[in-house]
Amino acid sequence: MKEREGFSIETVRRANVNMILGVKPEHRISDKLSSEDIERALREASMKVFGGMKND
């Protein structure tokens, strides 16, 4: 199985609660990512959603 990078489930839950409550984050996620990182993530997400790729 391939090791995955990303956010912990606790981070996602906390962000979800903050979003529901209308709490704005201190930093935008794009502040820490290069335009190449964002473009690659969008391309990968698009392939998974629209390309019918199977998850590993």
C-alpha positions in Angstrom: 0.0 0.0 0.0 1.3 3.4 -0.9 1.8 5.9 2.0 -0.4 8.9 1.6 0.5 12.5 2.5 -2.2 14.9 3.7 -4.1 16.1 6.7 -5.1 14.1 9.7 -8.7 13.3 10.3 -8.7 15.5 13.4 -7.4 18.5 11.3 -10.2 17.9 8.8 -12.9 17.7 11.5 -11.6 20.9 13.2 -11.6 22.7 9.9 -15.1 21.5 9.1 -16.5 22.7 12.5 -14.7 26.1 12.0 -16.2 26.4 8.5 -19.7 25.6 9.8 -19.2 28.2 12.6 -17.9 30.8 10.1 -14.4 31.0 11.7 -11.9 32.3 9.2 -8.5 30.6 9.1 -5.4 32.6 10.0 -3.7 31.6 6.7 -5.1 30.6 3.3 -3.9 27.1 2.3 -2.6 28.6 -1.0 -0.2 30.8 1.0 1.9 27.6 1.7 1.6 26.0 -1.7 3.2 26.9 -4.9 1.1 27.4 -8.1 2.7 24.1 -9.3 1.4 22.3 -6.2 -2.1 23.7 -6.7 -2.1 22.9 -10.4 -0.9 19.3 -9.7 -3.6 18.8 -7.0 -6.3 20.1 -9.3 -5.1 17.8 -12.1 -5.0 14.7 -9.9 -8.4 15.5 -8.4 -9.9 16.0 -11.9 -8.4 12.7 -13.0 -9.9 10.9 -10.0 -13.3 12.5 -10.4 -13.8 12.6 -14.1 -11.2 10.1 -15.4 -12.6 7.1 -13.6 -9.3 6.1 -11.9 -9.4 3.5 -9.3 -8.1 4.3 -5.8 -5.0 2.3 -4.7 
